[in-house]
Amino acid sequence: MNGPILHFSVIDYAVIGLFLALILALGFSAKLRDNSVLQFITAGRSLTLPVFVATLVSTWYGGILGIGESVSYYGFGTWLLFGVPYYVFALIYALWLAKKVREVDQISIPERLAMRWGKTAGLIGAILVFLMAVPAAHVLMLGILAQGLTGWGIVPSVIVACLVGTAFLYKGGLLADVRVGMLAFVMMYVGFAVMLLWCLANYPLGETLAKIEPKSFLTLTGGQGPIAIVSFFILGAWTLVDPGFHQRVASAKDPQTGQKGVFVSIGFWFLFDMLSIGTGLYAFALLKSPPESGLHLFPAFGEQVLPSGLKAIFFCGMLGTILSAMVGYTLVGGATVGREFVARLKNWADDSRIKLWTRVGFALACLVAVVLALEIDSVVNLWYQWGGCVIGALLIPVVMGYLGKKDTIHRNWIVASMVIAFIGAFSWLIFAYRTNNAYLNVAVLDGRWFLPTDADVNAGKLGSATVVGLGTLAPGLVISACVIGLGKLTGWRTGKHG
């Protein structure tokens, strides 16, 4: 997957060089108050409201090139499919989960699962959280930007970007992450505001949008039917079990800061959605030669329309956003390996050994991320397919772990639900790739359901069939609900719980 080579002037390189120097300086200069694991992973649970909002916004919006890819598929419908669901579930999180997550002693999802459902549930949860935290999408996007900057192939670009982007994390943990996140927060808004204002000043909005084809790209739904919209909406439940989101809330200085911070962040996400989707629509209308992959939409557009200096600011806006998210999820992945898996398996309480294995976890998370990024070279697919496998297995147990009544189901049923749901969804994903049906489309024709291949779609063999992208989340969630429902039914009949 080769994207456009970006051409920078001396001014551009100076701006980018200064930005990268500031990123590394902020990251490596982070000084921990003590050597405890709690300080390393959560910055002592002391994040103030401005820091909390800045880092949560930049980390949760790290998939910026994926927004460009989504606009190339759905146009303005990207807002309904990838924006609104996350506002709704973030609001649910703020109202019912944020305070509970900060009030309890447990600082991670696996730790909470272990407290409610036992050690085995915690270990299985740790494996699933690690798989979700692996920053494959962010590594892919950062590699694309590195490729545009250096002209290297995608493989070395991804590897080098991942190594350099996470180097300071080994020293400063979450404190280094949030210091970088503050700068990324500023640059993501400055970079895209510069791009959108330049477009508005030089290309009349009405005339530009009129060039967009198909016209369905200008509608709220982006040409998608009700079933597809519901499928994407359900994917927004990712928010409720996202380990990076959870870690930020658990690291707030108090429960009120965590709850209020999520409310404030929703407003900032809406603002950035308008900036990024507006930029994407301009790019879709004005690019003379659209890139082969929608992931290159924003870099290619910046290359075409922006003058020297402004091009670098826009590039830094993308770079900082992706880097902040990649570092945040690498931290969660490493902490999950060190604290939630190895330490729990070995019954360690030694901070020095846990921190050592957490750093080993950083390297492991990066390795898995690079492999996944190069294998599934689409951010939307990584979100929709890979993420769905884990979310479907975790969602119900995690929500029950915080909101459910104690001892209403035997712990073995929770463990079984996570394992079976993940295996079922992952098997569905493998089947999709073996049948060249990457989006897990199910066709409905004359009351018959069947699985078309991409070749069927391209050859126009579906006729009047209705095609629905089922994804991996829905099957996993259904399996999880059935297993837990059976467990509850069994418990009620036998009177045996917990």
Steps between C-alpha positions, in 0.01 A plus 500: 500500500691802371367848565593838355846635569468837671722786389612733778693824489772603743237685705287186514787285618590759762144504638474118501846467655409747775176316570671161523770647724234639733321163505815313595610765750164492677497121501854439621495782759207352693605443862306254709433590864593148607582161353166336573296319236203724582705810417637343181165381364252762630720801593388445859129539403549876505396632156333842525207597279697684224760222477235230514293657219800572276641149523164323478399700192827446315532133596138409415522687168827347390351337190513817292607338171220250556258795488641587158448139395143510635420822312616332179242225570210687660552875451320711761339177622830445684364728772195282559693172476824590681406807703151491647519142639811590696340817643204291616707229664741754650195668653384164637849443638503841667156456656529144629862380494749787538455556874489128576822439305681773697347421838612137513853390582539302179675702228449267203232291335674164568546595865130574532409173329729312740343667800146415388544167323829353619862461387423306183258769381768760567757308296263443208399867520868600494557307178196661336590850621852456366361400160279810503778730621747394231536826301493342155286770338719778642822327399364467146404868484829620647684280251306660213606848615860381539483355149380831359778685683790266416397320181576162658287191444207439733673219695807696621283810547263315733782338699709814546197717581390254766844476661570873506145593602499287814863540614429756776222285645751255648628773733203718591188282474167683511658828605707506180189405306287785637775758445516400135120487488469865606708614200315259270166639618599854401650399166208283386263797520750752362598274210147423381372852569779633277407256223125562514534880522737497202246301300211728596702807406608365161221266389134606547324241711181466291676472165749250639247267659296504178786315330473199730370178349305299596258749657422247773838602650340831598217335693496424871500125437768500231280272292492227766184311593349460849666164571847631415441809714393283795810281453731800515304646790546183704874524434493823702460278808879464464508808726366304796784247497783692336807450725655837411177685577469303824858574604459875455183502713667284766795743505292816564564674830146428624168354375355843419797584276458174309128552443521870413801437278307253284215749459743773391682260268179424309481866401860500380443180300204659326709806411780288359254286306381812322858605423617159379187397307479846342861463391425152367208623288716776353769241424251267335374786279831665409765229471607476138621142538332329797740263681460127460424463870275731700763490775708736285217750448617761750875483421432517125265796546749691712764439235275640226349813654710638785799732465830452683475545874128432518559157349733416788249622760232278349744207491588556867130508587460150356830377639440615858150356518608157379816495712314587820249220447765246404699574815188486718392159374855363512510601866174318570619193309828490691333552837257221419786258429707600802245575771186316395640181348855413607475647851156345558616164364813504719330668801766772500473819703849628423475834317843468335418166337156617395648812336761286322230276354289803416786625284527155343127537433566827315730316260252215458213742431710674235597171336138378477390845380751500215394151387129587508555837330680341209253211473175703523596816314179690573419700812126456449547123476715498814227686686204313356640146487784450745355733764158337471638158598622631835215741576237232453677277753566771761203736489240315710744365765659843550168684531377233741827533692426865578121523494369147555393354832753280673470121490222481241692254282775244555841636402566207265219620273669841467829335408324274251315793343823692435685202354217366284393845375853590393565164333167522318558856374862431406401186311245710312779745412729225370214358295439845352858528380507146364188574294618846386214665687707747702204707622307191611212586268183294520265517200123466526316400181142370482508403865831311461815594690840427348861617524618671180867540416658826388515346152121456505456866589744622235345278233151633574365153583291616795221655294232637731649344814529709814859491627566547871843536657461277805847548646650305790349696790138388456577124488735528800248701699219255424715204607604681820139586585382142437770346721441748783123462462536123527717547807242720667221257413702210641577698815138595557389138459765352728530788742880493467679828431850644504 
